[in-house]
Amino acid sequence: MKDLIKPSTKIHTIDDAIRLSKKRLPKLVFDFIDGASGDDKLAEINSTALDQIRLEPKVFRNVENRNLSKKIFDFNFDYPFGFAPMGMTNLSWPEADKMIAKESAYNNIPTCVSMASSTTLEDMFTFSEGHSWMQIYIFQSEEFIMELLKRAEGIGYKVLILTVDVPILSRRARDDRNGFGYPFKIGPKQFLDFAIHPQWSLTTLLKGAPKPMNYVTSKSGNQIFRRKESRGTTDWDTLKRIREAWKGKLIIKGVMNSEDALKIKDSGADAIQVSNHGGRQLDSATASINALPLIRKALGDDFPILFDSGIRSGSDILRALALGADFVMFGRPLMYAIGADGAKGLRRIINLIKEELSTNLGLVGLTDINEVDKKIIAEKFFKDIKY
Ligand SMILES: Cc1cc2nc3c(=O)[nH]c(=O)nc-3n(C[C@H](O)[C@H](O)[C@H](O)COP(=O)(O)O)c2cc1C
């Protein structure tokens, strides 16, 4: 079917998307997306640490034609990036999940479907034309998880992401302050917040408040999404059981140290995702980009590493690839873009990222994204980061 989405003309940078979404969304929703845990600083530290890695322009290379396509596992994608799993995405705008899935099909890139998504695994697979990967947390009953795995396999999912950095949900002060929780409770403060953001509120009222649809549609019934429930009993045996149950590719997301990474590799997982959950879990952790080169060194050249947390631009993708990532994922930028201008906002932000990635690949003197390595980093900074 023909794609009729025209890129937004209101957005020229990621900061535009942040500013516009802040205006259009209720404070409670914007803060849920934008917020980080504890002292609320790590999300910014992630991006600042990326920013501090400077690249080196190279001249007199013929960079007229450039290739951005990337293979991971057995899949050929048109770009070296995809969309990170995000629960309750439809809060940023009704049908945000659908917009994200369709954008991934349009660009031939993967989209990760959170088990807490507001759209079913089945619908996401259809909207994304098969570009969906499934993400689970270990929580609630393991029986429910096993049911989800069977369900995903039946639909045709080939990749599972097991997120392991939330054994206990960290506190987010902004959510507490705004009275944000699930199930939603609407008191006078929230009512006022919704009333002064009528476009979001009326659209949401019309389409219905988002629900965790994979729970709602569970065949075993009685599955209730409890966001704050502890998943603290997860251990290495849990990983063994998931590995045995899932025959497709298995990515372990939320790994920040080499010792864990090596043990995960030995356990038979197919890849890890270096991530500090966008700064939403251990607030005193280091920026994800700092952990990446050390983990790459420990794992050797061949084990696939995905990366997220703080990626905001094409240059950031180059930085992460240079420091050892094979593939990069975007989180909040998708929500900011949709919050700012719906599907058009998302199209615009993805176009900007693709353009910048292609331009800057040429400016560092390369024509193929698969050739990116640490040599694109400005030498004196490169020495500082001790790869
Ligand atoms: C609103 C929101 C919801 C999220 N929900 C999930 C989730 O359900 N599962 C998961 O593994 N990670 C979740 N994450 C983390 C993202 O997958 C990703 O690790 C993080 O957003 C990347 O950082 P960035 O936002 O700086 O790009 C969520 C992040 C945000 C902002």
The ligand as an ORCA input file, in Angstrom:
! r2SCAN-3c Opt
* xyz 0 1
  C       8.762      5.659     28.030
  C       9.741      4.528     28.017
  C       9.292      3.224     28.179
  C      10.194      2.159     28.139
  N       9.727      0.874     28.243
  C      10.586     -0.163     28.086
  C      10.112     -1.495     28.056
  O       8.917     -1.758     28.151
  N      11.042     -2.477     27.915
  C      12.388     -2.235     27.791
  O      13.183     -3.170     27.673
  N      12.848     -0.969     27.832
  C      11.997      0.055     27.942
  N      12.475      1.347     27.907
  C      13.920      1.574     27.680
  C      14.217      1.646     26.180
  O      14.033      0.410     25.558
  C      15.676      2.072     25.923
  O      16.551      1.229     26.628
  C      15.946      3.534     26.297
  O      14.810      4.357     26.100
  C      17.098      4.039     25.446
  O      17.490      5.304     25.840
  P      17.028      6.656     25.100
  O      15.603      6.876     25.486
  O      17.959      7.664     25.688
  O      17.197      6.464     23.611
  C      11.583      2.413     27.967
  C      12.022      3.727     27.818
  C      11.125      4.776     27.825
  C      11.637      6.171     27.636
*
